[in-house]
């Protein structure tokens, strides 16, 4: 718009943008029949759009490549570093049961208490009202403090947290690579440390038939990174040597490395789904298949989605297009 046009415009153009009414997100999917409401919702469309935008953004790129790192990205990494430091300050307690160390509840209580303050370090003053809404997704993203478990629903809450930060303009289009490579990757490191330190149970695990006990998104984005790779093919990720030499560049291989550290026995037995995927001829086919699987196994499963919360940024209302 030309300067003269802007001056000649209505007074509304000079006024600050309309304040969004933020709200504390709440559960909306209470019975299986509510799932139709979720699939039609603005939240579903925006969430899936966000996942796919990032999928394109990291296509063919290494974790170690050059990309822009904004102040908001730095602040998010600092937030995750704080969560990491709290793990060090909250060692596991002696208890009879091997799994689900109760010290996780102490660690979680600290996050519960501090989440809004942490989020307000990331968002600018004029958006301070958004902190309570956005903080809910952060609190939901680290596992369940009652059951001391973690699964793809918690991972989805972290993606929703990042999606909300995009919607309020804290993260921008040119932050795409840093969102996955810097923020989400740091989140994964902290989650792996939580899972190891407190021996967290997999939430709603399908055991050997699931893709992975804890994560899904890094397999999607990680397979996108490998599309059109000159030498690495899907069949290579079950080869230890290939994984050891390349895991610092590729999220998918980082995931494989973590699985082999945590599990014993033949790969084909403890991770049957991934073993099957290694037979797919190309990474783009792997990527497309994983997106379909993610929708079917995570986003369309009531036990996962019943915990998802909806507010003003990720609304349950049907898509308005």
C-alpha positions as CSV (number, residue, x, y, z in Angstrom):
1,X,0.0,0.0,0.0
2,X,1.4,3.4,-0.9
3,X,2.1,5.9,1.8
4,X,-0.5,8.4,0.5
5,X,-3.1,5.6,0.5
6,X,-2.2,4.6,4.0
7,X,-2.6,8.2,5.3
8,X,-5.9,8.5,3.5
9,X,-7.1,5.2,5.0
10,X,-9.6,4.9,7.8
11,X,-8.7,5.6,11.4
12,X,-8.9,1.9,12.1
13,X,-5.7,1.4,10.3
14,X,-3.9,3.6,12.8
15,X,-5.4,1.9,15.8
16,X,-3.5,-1.1,17.3
17,X,-4.7,-4.6,16.2
18,X,-7.8,-5.9,17.9
19,X,-6.8,-7.6,21.2
20,X,-7.4,-11.3,20.9
21,X,-9.3,-12.8,23.8
22,X,-7.0,-15.5,25.0
23,X,-8.3,-18.3,27.2
24,X,-7.0,-21.2,29.2
25,X,-7.4,-24.2,26.9
26,X,-9.6,-27.1,28.0
27,X,-10.6,-30.6,27.0
28,X,-13.3,-30.9,24.4
29,X,-13.0,-34.6,23.3
30,X,-14.7,-36.6,26.0
31,X,-16.3,-39.5,24.2
32,X,-15.3,-41.4,21.0
33,X,-18.0,-39.7,19.0
34,X,-16.4,-36.3,19.7
35,X,-13.5,-37.4,17.4
36,X,-15.5,-36.2,14.4
37,X,-15.5,-32.7,15.9
38,X,-11.7,-32.8,16.3
39,X,-11.1,-33.8,12.7
40,X,-13.3,-30.9,11.4
41,X,-11.8,-28.4,13.8
42,X,-9.7,-25.4,13.1
43,X,-7.2,-26.8,15.6
44,X,-6.7,-30.0,13.6
45,X,-6.3,-28.1,10.3
46,X,-3.8,-25.6,11.8
47,X,-1.9,-28.3,13.7
48,X,-1.6,-30.6,10.6
49,X,-0.7,-27.5,8.5
50,X,2.1,-26.6,10.9
51,X,3.5,-30.2,10.9
52,X,3.5,-30.3,7.1
53,X,5.0,-26.8,6.7
54,X,7.9,-27.8,8.9
55,X,8.1,-31.1,6.9
56,X,8.7,-29.1,3.7
57,X,11.0,-26.6,5.5
58,X,13.6,-29.2,6.5
59,X,13.4,-31.3,3.4
60,X,16.9,-32.3,2.2
61,X,18.6,-30.3,5.0
62,X,21.1,-31.5,7.6
63,X,20.8,-30.6,11.3
64,X,24.3,-29.1,11.0
65,X,23.5,-26.8,8.1
66,X,23.4,-23.0,8.4
67,X,20.1,-21.3,9.2
68,X,18.8,-18.1,10.8
69,X,18.4,-18.2,14.6
70,X,16.1,-15.4,15.9
71,X,16.0,-14.0,19.5
72,X,12.7,-16.0,20.1
73,X,14.5,-19.2,19.1
74,X,17.4,-18.5,21.5
75,X,14.8,-17.8,24.3
76,X,13.1,-21.1,23.7
77,X,16.3,-23.0,23.9
78,X,17.1,-21.2,27.1
79,X,13.7,-22.3,28.5
80,X,14.5,-25.9,27.6
81,X,17.9,-25.6,29.2
82,X,16.2,-24.5,32.4
83,X,14.0,-27.7,32.3
84,X,17.2,-29.7,31.7
85,X,18.9,-28.1,34.7
86,X,15.9,-28.9,36.9
87,X,16.4,-32.6,36.1
88,X,20.0,-32.3,37.4
89,X,18.7,-30.7,40.5
90,X,16.0,-33.4,41.0
91,X,17.8,-36.8,41.2
92,X,15.7,-40.0,41.1
93,X,14.7,-41.3,44.5
94,X,15.3,-44.8,45.9
95,X,12.1,-46.8,45.5
96,X,11.1,-50.4,45.1
97,X,9.6,-50.1,41.6
98,X,12.1,-49.8,38.7
99,X,9.8,-47.8,36.5
100,X,8.1,-44.4,37.1
101,X,10.5,-42.8,39.5
102,X,8.5,-40.5,41.8
103,X,11.1,-37.7,41.7
104,X,9.5,-36.9,38.3
105,X,6.5,-35.5,40.3
106,X,8.8,-33.1,42.1
107,X,10.4,-32.0,38.8
108,X,6.9,-31.6,37.2
109,X,5.6,-29.6,40.2
110,X,8.3,-27.1,39.5
111,X,7.3,-26.8,35.9
112,X,3.6,-26.5,36.8
113,X,4.5,-23.6,39.1
114,X,6.9,-21.8,36.8
115,X,5.4,-22.5,33.3
116,X,3.6,-19.1,32.9
117,X,6.7,-17.3,34.0
118,X,8.9,-19.3,31.6
119,X,6.6,-18.6,28.7
120,X,6.5,-14.9,29.5
121,X,10.3,-14.8,29.0
122,X,9.7,-15.9,25.4
123,X,6.8,-13.6,24.4
124,X,6.9,-9.8,24.1
125,X,5.2,-7.6,26.7
126,X,2.3,-6.6,24.5
127,X,1.3,-10.3,24.2
128,X,1.6,-11.0,28.0
129,X,-2.1,-12.0,28.1
130,X,-1.3,-15.0,25.9
131,X,1.1,-16.6,28.4
132,X,-1.6,-18.5,30.5
133,X,-3.0,-20.0,27.3
134,X,0.3,-21.0,25.7
135,X,1.8,-22.3,29.0
136,X,-0.9,-25.0,29.2
137,X,0.7,-26.7,26.1
138,X,4.1,-26.5,27.6
139,X,2.9,-28.2,30.8
140,X,1.2,-30.9,28.8
141,X,4.3,-31.6,26.7
142,X,6.5,-33.3,29.2
143,X,4.5,-36.4,30.3
144,X,1.9,-37.2,32.9
145,X,2.8,-36.7,36.5
146,X,0.3,-39.1,37.9
147,X,1.2,-42.0,35.7
148,X,4.8,-40.9,35.1
149,X,4.5,-41.8,31.5
150,X,5.2,-40.0,28.2
151,X,3.9,-40.6,24.7
152,X,3.0,-39.1,21.3
153,X,0.2,-37.0,22.9
154,X,2.7,-35.2,25.0
155,X,4.9,-34.7,21.9
156,X,1.9,-33.3,20.1
157,X,1.3,-30.8,22.9
158,X,4.9,-29.4,22.4
159,X,4.2,-29.1,18.6
160,X,0.9,-27.3,19.6
161,X,2.9,-25.0,21.9
162,X,5.2,-24.1,19.0
163,X,2.2,-23.7,16.7
164,X,0.6,-21.2,19.1
165,X,3.9,-19.2,19.2
166,X,3.6,-19.0,15.4
167,X,0.0,-17.9,15.6
168,X,0.8,-15.0,17.9
169,X,3.7,-13.9,15.8
170,X,6.6,-14.8,18.2
171,X,7.9,-17.4,15.7
172,X,7.9,-16.5,12.0
173,X,8.0,-18.2,8.6
174,X,11.8,-17.8,8.4
175,X,12.2,-19.6,11.7
176,X,11.1,-22.9,10.2
177,X,14.5,-24.7,10.2
178,X,15.4,-23.4,13.6
179,X,12.1,-24.5,15.1
180,X,12.9,-28.1,14.1
181,X,16.7,-28.3,14.3
182,X,17.2,-26.1,17.3
183,X,14.1,-26.0,19.4
184,X,12.4,-29.3,18.7
185,X,15.8,-31.1,18.7
186,X,16.6,-29.6,22.1
187,X,13.2,-30.6,23.4
188,X,13.9,-34.2,22.2
189,X,17.2,-34.2,24.2
190,X,15.4,-33.1,27.3
191,X,12.6,-35.6,26.9
192,X,15.1,-38.4,26.4
193,X,16.9,-37.3,29.6
194,X,13.5,-37.3,31.5
195,X,12.6,-40.8,30.1
196,X,16.0,-42.2,31.1
197,X,16.4,-40.4,34.5
198,X,12.9,-41.2,35.8
199,X,12.4,-44.4,33.9
200,X,9.1,-43.1,32.4
201,X,6.6,-45.6,31.0
202,X,5.5,-45.3,27.4
203,X,2.0,-43.8,27.3
204,X,-0.4,-46.0,25.4
205,X,2.4,-47.9,23.8
206,X,1.6,-50.4,21.2
207,X,4.7,-52.3,22.2
208,X,6.5,-53.9,19.3
209,X,3.8,-52.8,16.9
210,X,4.2,-49.1,17.5
211,X,6.7,-47.1,15.6
212,X,8.5,-46.0,18.8
213,X,7.7,-46.0,22.5
214,X,7.8,-42.3,22.9
215,X,8.2,-40.1,19.7
216,X,6.7,-39.8,16.2
217,X,7.4,-36.4,14.8
218,X,11.2,-36.7,14.5
219,X,10.7,-39.7,12.3
220,X,8.5,-37.6,10.0
221,X,10.7,-34.6,9.8
222,X,13.8,-36.8,10.0
223,X,12.7,-38.8,6.9
224,X,12.1,-35.5,5.1
225,X,15.7,-34.4,5.8
226,X,16.9,-37.5,4.0
227,X,14.8,-37.1,0.8
228,X,17.1,-37.2,-2.2
229,X,20.1,-38.0,-0.2
230,X,22.9,-39.0,-2.6
231,X,23.9,-42.2,-0.7
232,X,21.8,-42.9,2.4
233,X,18.7,-45.0,1.7
234,X,16.1,-46.3,4.1
235,X,17.8,-49.7,4.1
236,X,20.9,-48.1,5.7
237,X,19.3,-47.0,9.0
238,X,19.4,-50.5,10.4
239,X,23.2,-50.5,9.9
240,X,25.0,-49.4,13.1
241,X,28.0,-48.0,11.3
242,X,25.8,-45.7,9.1
243,X,23.9,-44.6,12.2
244,X,27.1,-43.8,14.2
245,X,28.6,-41.9,11.4
246,X,25.6,-39.8,10.4
247,X,23.3,-39.3,13.5
248,X,24.6,-35.8,14.2
249,X,23.2,-34.7,10.8
250,X,19.9,-36.5,10.8
251,X,17.1,-36.5,13.3
252,X,15.9,-39.9,12.1
253,X,19.2,-41.5,12.8
254,X,19.4,-39.8,16.3
255,X,16.1,-41.6,17.0
256,X,17.4,-44.9,15.9
257,X,20.5,-44.5,18.0
258,X,18.4,-43.8,21.1
259,X,16.3,-46.9,20.5
260,X,19.4,-49.1,20.2
261,X,20.8,-47.6,23.4
262,X,17.6,-48.3,25.3
263,X,16.7,-51.7,23.9
264,X,18.4,-55.0,23.7
265,X,18.1,-57.8,21.2
266,X,17.6,-57.9,17.4
267,X,16.3,-54.6,15.9
268,X,13.7,-56.6,13.9
269,X,12.2,-57.9,17.1
270,X,12.1,-54.8,19.4
271,X,11.2,-52.3,16.6
272,X,9.3,-54.3,14.0
273,X,7.5,-51.3,12.4
274,X,10.8,-49.5,11.8
275,X,12.4,-52.7,10.5
276,X,9.5,-52.9,7.9
277,X,10.1,-49.2,7.0
278,X,13.7,-49.9,6.2
279,X,12.5,-52.0,3.2
280,X,10.7,-49.0,1.6
281,X,12.7,-48.0,-1.5
282,X,12.8,-44.2,-1.1
283,X,12.8,-41.6,1.7
284,X,9.9,-39.7,0.1
285,X,7.8,-42.8,0.2
286,X,8.8,-43.3,3.9
287,X,7.9,-39.7,4.6
288,X,4.5,-39.9,3.0
289,X,3.8,-43.2,4.7
290,X,4.8,-41.9,8.1
291,X,2.4,-38.8,7.7
292,X,-0.4,-41.2,6.9
293,X,0.5,-43.4,9.9
294,X,0.8,-40.4,12.2
295,X,-2.8,-39.3,11.3
296,X,-4.1,-42.9,11.8
297,X,-2.1,-44.0,14.8
298,X,-1.9,-40.7,16.8
299,X,-4.2,-38.0,15.6
300,X,-7.2,-40.2,15.0
301,X,-6.9,-42.3,18.2
302,X,-9.3,-41.3,21.0
303,X,-6.9,-42.4,23.8
304,X,-4.3,-39.9,22.5
305,X,-6.6,-37.0,21.5
306,X,-8.9,-37.1,24.5
307,X,-6.2,-35.2,26.4
308,X,-5.7,-32.5,23.8
309,X,-6.8,-29.0,25.0
310,X,-8.4,-26.3,22.9
311,X,-8.4,-22.5,23.4
312,X,-8.5,-19.4,21.3
313,X,-5.3,-20.2,19.3
314,X,-6.2,-23.9,18.6
315,X,-10.0,-23.7,18.6
316,X,-12.4,-26.7,18.5
317,X,-14.7,-24.7,16.2
318,X,-15.1,-26.2,12.6
319,X,-12.8,-24.9,9.9
320,X,-14.0,-21.5,8.5
321,X,-13.0,-21.6,4.9
